[in-house]
């Protein structure tokens, strides 16, 4: 029924959208610096840290399941193909389970949009009017007819060809379908439009970008109007604006302060006033899943003992399996089952605590402690260090432990990835300045008061 509706509705929506006679096939080069605030999707909901983390845990587990399916499809599709033969533009990310929103404006005059930031997908898109099927969103729908800078892209446009599922209907206009791992789908017109970013310094920066104007959208957007892909493929904001460096600093979920995102030359000086050593490792890329930011992860220390986990458990294989990605959109850190088992075993041996019987599926791996009616000092736990090629991340306790003294439990903020890939989630990155340098192909991090 949904497919029939799409087939009937899309030609009508195309006709309503096509008012520009000469679509542009190019985008303006980015110049300047941008510093914008990021808002967590659960901000302002008056929840405890435990409640916020439980909600994020549910999102992480749903995303992990969808990611596993999507990655296996990508690896199967690319089997036997060289990197030059592979098609780009297929999403391998769940969408509605993302964590951070960025405010921007689209069009001339600018129309406000609050979109989900995703370092694990590429397409930039928002819901558009007229809309045959749209998801709930906080902002009014973007109306292309009210913008003087909106131009549908021709089928000959380079970015149109980067979308795996695109088609051309009369007149010569690029239409798209983009699928995410959780089943969320957007269909519509691929166009060029002016995007405006209001920096927290008061400066405004704008650029002409290719984006999806979605008239038929199914799934979930988690209180957003669309998605801004920050991945490594040509469709992403990073690629279209030729951003060579970007950086974020994520605040804890319970903090009243907003997280920040920087891109442009401003990001190059984020460590000028760093009080702690800056750790740097290489960025890797997989031809099978080229969107993701992979890193050479080498091991885990719990307490004073480095765990005997073979390097092969974290290696990115030539067939696209395995590897470790860094992601701002996943909350929990996800390990393959065998790795997670070793980490949990090490914590249990050093904590000398039994597993908690009262914990639920959204609590992660929990150990039983003595319940306390009044808040006291938290139970001591072993330190945890993540090792990378050339870098060591000594984690603050709050970034990997959730205490519930009233219920008498202590939980690890880790979960099973569902396949051979590990994901370093945003809990572990909170109160850290993380810098992606795409020119040097490095990832850096240092503690910060975000």
N, C-alpha and C positions, 0 to 999 in steps of 0.2 A: 504493500500500500504506500509506504514512504517513497519507494523508488518511482511509482507511478506519479505521485504528487510532485516529486522533483522534476520528472520529465515534462509535466504539464506547466509547472510554474516557472521554470528557468527561462524559457524563451520570452515569456511576458515580462519578466524582471529585466532581461537584457534590453528589451525594447525601451523600457522605462529609464534605463541607466545611460543609454547611448545618446548623448547630446553633443559631445565634442567631436568635431570632424577630423581633427588631426592629432591623434594620440601621440604622446612622446614616448620614445623607446630608451631614453637615457635618464640618468639621475644626476643631480648636482653633487659635486665633490664636497665632503664635509670639511669645514674649517672652524676652529674654535674649541671651546671647552664647555662641558656640561656637567653640572652637579645637581642631581635630582633626588628627591626623597622617595623611599620605598615604604609602602604601607603593608603590614602583614594582613592576610585575609581575615584573621580573627580579631584584629585590633578593635578596641572599644566594646568588646562583648562581656566585660566584667566577669571573667572566669579566672579560676585559680590556675597556677602553673601546671598542676596535675591535669586539670580539665583541658587546658590548651594543648598540652603534650599528648594527651589521649586522642584528641581530635586530629592532631598532626600525624600520630601513629597510624590511625585508620587510613588517612590519605596516603601515607608512605607505603603501606602494605598493598593498597589497591594499585598504586602506581608500579610497585615492584612486579606484581603479577602481570600487568599489562605490558610493562617493559620487556619482560622475559619473552612473551609471545611475539611482540613486535621485532625484537632483535633476532629471534630465530627465523622470522620471515625474511628479514633483510639478508641474513647470512645465506639462507637458501636461495634467494633471488640472485645474489651476486656470485654464487658458486660457479667457478670456471671462467669468470669474466675478469678482465684487467681493469685497473682503476679508470682508464680512459673510456672503457666501454660501459661503465656503470652510469645509471641515470640518477640524478639528484632530485631532491624535493619531496621525498616521502618522509612523513613524520614518524618518528619511532618513540614518541613520548605520549603519555597520558596528558590531557590538558586541564580538565577541570580540577585536578588535584594539586595544582601549583600553589605556591606559598606567598608570593609578593606581588603587589600591584604598583604600577608606575603611572603617574598622571602625565598626560600629554594632550596635544590638540591637533586636529586634522582639518585641513581645508582652508579656504579663503572666502570669508572671514573664518578664523579658527573655531572649531566645534570641540568641546572638551570630551576626552575619552579616558577612561581608567582601565588599563590593560594589564594582563598577567605577564610578568617577566619570565622567560623560559630559556635558560642556557642550554637546554636539551632539544630544541627544535629551531626551525629556521624561518618559516613563513611569518610575515607581519600581516595581521588581519583584524578587522572589526566587523561587527554586525551593522548592516546598512538598511536604510529604508528606500524603497518599499521592501517589506520582508514577508515572505510566504510562511516562514517558520523561524522564529527567533527565540533565544533563551532569555530568561530574566536577567536584567542588568540594571545598575544604579543610575546610569546616565541616559539621556535621550539617545535614540538611534542616530548614527551618523547619516546625514542626508546629502548624498552627492549632488543632487539637483540644486542645493543651496550654496555650492562652492564653485567659484570661478576657476579654480586650479585643478579640478578633477578631470582626468582624461583616461578612458579605457585604453588598455595597451593592445596594440596590434598583435596578431599571431606571430609576426616576424620578430617581435621584441625578444631580446636575449633572455630576459628573466622568465618570460612565458615558457620557453623551452626547458627551463630548470625545474618546472613543476612536473612531477611524474605524471599526474592525472590532469592533463589540460586538454581542451578542445577548442575548436574554432567554429563559430556559427555566424551567419550573415547578420549584419555587416562584419567585416574582418576584425573580430574582437576576441581576445583571449579570455576563456572561462576556465575555472579550475574546480577541482575537488581535492580536499586535503583531509586525510584521516589520521587520527591519533590512536594510541594504543588502547585507550579506555573506551573506544567506540565513538568518541566525539568526532563530528564531521562538520566541515564548513564547505559550502558551494556558493559560487557567485562569479563576479567579474573581477579579473585581475587588472588593476589600473595603476596610474601614477597620481600622486597627490602630495601636497605640501604638509609636512609634519613639523610641528613647533614644540620645542622643549623649553620650559621656563626653568632656568637654573635657580637654585636657592639663593644665589648671589643677586638675583634680579635680572640677569641678562637672559635674553631670548635667542635661541639658535634654531634655525629652520633649515630643512632640506627636502628636496623632492625625492620621494621614495616609491618603489613598487610595493603594492599591498593588495591583499584580498578584501574585496567589498562583499561580505557574506550576506546573501539573501535567503539562504536555506541552511540553517544551523541546527544540529542535533547533538544532545549530550549535556555537558555541564561547563559553566565558566566561573563558578565559585565567586560570584559577586563582581566579576569583571565584565568589560564590554568586548574584549577580544584578547589577542595574544601577541606579544612582541617577541619574536624569535631572536635569541642572542647566540645561536649556534655558529658553526664554522662554514656553512654552505653559502652559496651566492645570494640566496633569498633573504638572509638574515639582516637585521639592522647593522650588525658589526661589519658585514661584508659590503653592504650597499653604501654605507657612509665611510668606508675605508678606515674604520677605527682600528688603530694599531695597539692601543692599550685601553683596558677598562678595569675598574676596581670597585669593589663594594665593601661595606662594613655593616654587618648585620647585628642589630641590637637583640638582646634577649626578648622572648615573647612577652614577658610581663613588663618590659620597660615602657615608660611614657615617651621615650625618645624614638624618633623614626630612624630607620636604616637609611643609608645613603648609597647612591650609585654615581660614579664619576667615569666619564670617558673623554678622550681627547688628550692633549698634551698635559692637561692638569693632572691626569692620573700618573704621570711619570714622576711627580714629586711627592707622592703620598707617604714616603718613608723618611722625608727630610728631618722630621722631628721624632723619629722612632727612638724609644728608650731601651728597647730590647733588640737582640740580633734578628735580622731579617733572614728567613729561611727561603731558599730558592731551589726549585727542581725543574726538570724539563717538562714540556708539554708534548704529548704524543698524539697521533691521529691514525684512525683506522680507515682504510679504503672501503670497508664494508659498512661501517657506521660513522661516516665522516663528520657528522654534526657534533659529536661529543668531545669534551675536553678530557683526554686520558692523561694519566701521570704514571711514572715508573715507581710503583709502590713496592717496598721490599720486605715489610714485616711489621710485627706488633710486639711491644713490650708490655707486660702486666706486672706491676710491682718492680722488682729488680731483675726479672727473668725475661729474656727475649724468647718468644715462643718458637718452637721448632716446626714452623710451617714452611714448606718448600716454596721457593720463588715461583715455581710453575703455577701455584695457586693464585697468583696475582698477575701473571704474564698475559700480555695481549698477543693472541695467536694470529698467525697469518690468515686463518680462515675467519677472523673477526670475533671469535669467541674469547672469553676471559677478559682480563684487563680491569683497570680501576679508573672510574670517572669521578670528577669533582663537579658537584651540582648544587646550585642554590635553590632549586625547586623541589628537591626531596628533603624531607625533614630528618628522618632517621639515617644512620649509616648502615648500609646493607652489605652483608658478606655472604658468600656461598656457604651452604650448610656445613661443610666440613671445616671451614675456617671459623665460623661462628661457634661450632662445638668446642674447638680448641680454646677460644677466647673465654667462653663461659666456664669451661673446666678449670682454667687458670684462676679466674675470679673466685669460683667456689672453693678451690683448694686454699686460697689465701685469705678469703673472708671467714671461712669455716662456719658458714651459715647454711641452713637448709633452704630449699626453694620455697617460696611463699605459696600456700594453698589458696589464698584469697584473691590472688591477682587474676585479672581477666585478660582476654585476648588483645586488648588495646594497651596493656601495661608493659609489654615487652618481657624480657627475662628478669624475674624478680626474686629476691631473697628475703626471708623472714627476719625481721628485727623485733626488738621489744617495743610494743606500742607505748606512746608517750602522750599524756593528756596535754601537757604544756611543751611548747617548743624548746628544745635543748640543743646542744651541739650535735651535729650529724655524726653518724657512725663513721669511723675511719675506713677508707677504701684504698686499695692499691692504685698507684698512679698508672696511667696508660699513655704510651708513646706510640705514635704512628711514624714509621720509618719510610723515607723516600730516597731515591737516588740523590745524594748530596744534601739531604735535609732531614731533620727530625722535628716532629710536632709533639711537644709535651703538653698534653691536654689539661685544661683546668677541670676540676672535679665536676662543676655544674654543666659542662659540655657533654658529659657522657653518663651522668648519674641523675636519677630522679628519686628524691626521698619523699616518703609519705609516713611521717612519724606517727600520725594519729592511727593509721591502719597497721603500722608496724611492717613496712616494706621498703626495700631499696632495689631500684630497677635499673638495668643497663639500657641505654638508649641505642640499642642495636637490634637488627632483625635479619631474617633470611632473605637474600636477594631473589631466590627462586631459580637461579641459573648460575653460570660460572663467572658473572661480572660482579664486581664490588662497586658500591657508590658511597662516596664521602658526602654526607648530607649536611644540611645547614645548621643543625644543632652544634656540630663540631666546629663550625666556622663562626659562631656567634662571638662578638667582641674580638674579632680579628680583622685586620685589614688585608684583604686578598686582592692580588694584582695579577691580571692576565696580560702578559706582554706577547702579543702575536707577532711582533717583529723579531724578537729574540727567541720566540717559542719557549717561554719559561712561565712558571707559576710561582709567585712569591706570597709569603704570609708572615704576619707578625702580630703579637697581641696588641690590642688597642681598646680605648674606652670609647666605643662607638656611640 
